[in-house]
Amino acid sequence: MTGYFGAYAVVGLILLIGAVFVTVALSANRLLRPHAPTPEKLLTYECGVDPVGEGWAHTHIRYYVYAYLYVIFAVDAVFLFPWATVFALPGFGVTTLVEMFVFIGFLAVGLLYAWKKGVLTWV
């Protein structure tokens, strides 16, 4: 398998083998497993306690807001680490410093906006 399409043929063959493997494994599981559903087996199981009441519960939006803010700042930390490693290399000094201050400025404006809207107050 040489030439331009040789690499694509190898990738296609690996994908085909993977799809056949998954299909055979799932089919064997379906054929060999014991299947005897009873009403007790079909009940919802939650930590050994029988479910009582409805499954719907109200959650306050502030939990989601804090989780969302955490994700935003965690992703921003991912961008800060490579910048810190590149900053020390020659030729990246002032440009990367200005770009990072602009980036951190956008984050600060977003945090200030959330604080002014009262999103960060825990009531």
Secondary structure, 3 states (H helix, E strand, C coil): CCCCCHHHHHHHHHHHHHHHHHHHHHHHHHHHCCCCCCCCCCCCCECCECCCCCCCCCCCHHHHHHHHHHHHHHHHHHHHHHHHHHHCCCCCHHHHHHHHHHHHHHHHHHHHHHHHCCCCCCC
